[in-house]
Amino acid sequence: MGITLIGKDVAVVGNEFYYLGALESCEGCRLKSVCFNLEEGTRYRVTNVRGQEHDCPELDDERIVAVEVEKVPSPAILPKKGLLEGITVTYAESKCDNVGCKYWHLCHPVGKLEGKKYSVVRMGEDVPCPRDERLSFVDLL
């Protein structure tokens, strides 16, 4: 579990989001250590909303609130060779440039960073790849 600050309008138990990193414009903010304390490229679920509210100049007139979050697996598609549930993989972005493919967004998952290690928490079905590559649906954490 972690604690962070997010916009009041989206601070709802069950909401999920990807933490994509710190904003340069927040460098001098006194709350940055709470806002930017999550793991970059990771998907989180709000598990509890706390009562503390704060002003945030980056969100115009919106208030931010403290929330408790937990990491949740994120869907992706990876090459099937050597892939097993429970293993740790070093992520390598797909070289496929077929942006019209219905699977493209999972072959290039939000927040996953080249060279970073992720655990395969669930293996799914094989992917019917239009380029005939051997791929599988996975959940990564």
N, C-alpha and C positions, 0 to 999 in steps of 0.2 A: 504494500500500500504506500502511496505517496500523497502529498498535499501540494496543491498548486492554486493559482488564481486564473479564473476564466471569466468571460463576460456573463453578467447576470442572466441575460436572456437565454443563454445556452446551458446554464448551470442547472441541469435537470438529471436526477438519478436515472441511470440507464443510457444516457447520451454517450456516444463514443466519438473520439477524435484522434487524429494523428498529431503528435508533437513534432514539429519540423525545425525547431531551433529558436534561438534568441533573435530579437530584432535589434539592429544597430542603433535605432533611434531610442531604445530603452536603456542605453548604456549608463546614464546618470540617475536612473530611477532608484528610489530607496527600496522598492518592492521586487526588484529584478531577481534577487536570490530565491524568491518564492515562485515567481512566474516561470523562471527558466531553470528549474531543478529536475526536470524530467529527462528521460533518455531519448535523444534525437532519433527520429525514424521509427518510433514505437507508437503503437495504437493503445489508447487508454479508454476505460469506461469510468464514468462518474458513479461512485458508490454512496456518497454522502455529500450534502450541501451544508456548509457551516454558515453561521449567521454574520460573520464579518464581511462588510462591504467597504470598498475603497474606490476613489476616483482614479481613472486611468486616462491620461492625455492622448494616448494612442487610439483609444476607442471612442473618440469624440465625446459625446455626453453620456455614454453608457458606463455603468458601474461594473466593477469586477468583484467577485466573491471567492472565498476560499472553498475548495472542494477536495474531497478525498477521492483518489483514483486508484485503479488497479490496471496492470498490464493485461491486454487481451491479445490472443493470436490474430494475425492478419492474413487474409487469403493471398495466395500467389500461385504462379505456375513455374515449375523448375524442370530442368532436364531429368529424365527418369533414371539414367544410369547411376547406380550406386546409392540411390535415394531410399532411405528407410525411416520409418517412424522412430523418433527418439534420438536421431543423430544430430550433430551440429554441423552446419554447412557454412562455408564462406560464400557470401552472396556475390554473384557475378551477373551484371545486368545483361539481359538478352540482347543479342546483336540484330534481332529481327526489326525491320523498319516498316512492316506492313501495318500502318496505323489504322487501316480500315478493318482489320481482323477483329472479330468480336471478343477475342481473348487478349488483345494487345495490352489492355490496362492491367491484367493479372500477370502478364509476362514482364511488365514494367511497373511493379506495385509501388504505390505511394509510400514514401518514407524509407524504403529499403536502400541502404547505402553500400556501394561497391566496396568489397573487401571486408565488410563487417560480418561477424559470426551470428547465426540465428539457429534456433532449435526447431526441428521439424516436429511439431506436436501432433499433427494428424496428416495422414496420407489419404488422398482422395482418389478419384477415378483417373484413368488416362485421359489425356486431352486429344480430341480429334484435330490435330494441327494441320492447317491447310498446306504447310510446307513439309509435311511428312516427318517432322521431328518427333522423337519419342519424349513426351512431356507428361507431367502429372500435376493435378491440383494438390496443393498442400496448404496447411496453416502454419505460419511461422511465428515464433516468439523470441 
